[in-house]
């Protein structure tokens, strides 16, 4: 527990950790909006634009993402059929991560952009929502 420098009172700090990495957050942002600007991704994820550029380069180098130049803009294509990288989750593909977070219409757009006819059954299973925080 930290102390407020102004009042000296105890301040409860909320933890800032999340279950997904910045790489996952960037990939999800690009899946939701393939024409999004890096500055907007940085704002949504809470990291610098330079960090987003590095993550995009990592994702491209590993084959999870393709960048297509469209005039002065970039359009990103996510490749949902690749496996997740860590040994604990490598039995799942990116499509499972996308299905966890994206809305059904966003998920369909990712699959049609990747050349797939539709999302696999495991990626379209019914979604459950977490109960509201109190």
C-alpha positions, 0 to 999 in steps of 0.5 A: 500500500502506498502513501499519498504524497499530498495527504499522507493517507494510505492509497490502495493501488489497483493492480495493472497486470492482464492475462494477455501479453502486449503481442496478443493485444496488438494482434487483437487490435489489428484483427478488429481493425486491419487498417488501424494506425500504429498510434491508435494501437499504442493508445489502446494497448497502453504502450509506445508507438515504437513498441507497437512497431516492434511487436508488429515486426515480430508478428510479421517475422513469425508469420502471424501477420502480413502487412499490405501497403495500400497507398500511404497506409498499411492493411494487416492480415492476421493468419488465424490458423497458426499455433500459439507459441508457448508450449502450454497453449501450442495445442491451440491456434490463434483462432481460439484466441480471436474467438475468445475476444472478438465479436462473431462478425469481427471473427468472420471478417478475419477468416474471410480476409485470411482466405478461409471460408469460415472459422473452425467450429472450436473458434465459434463455440458459444461465448460466456461473459464474465459476471460484472465486477462489483 
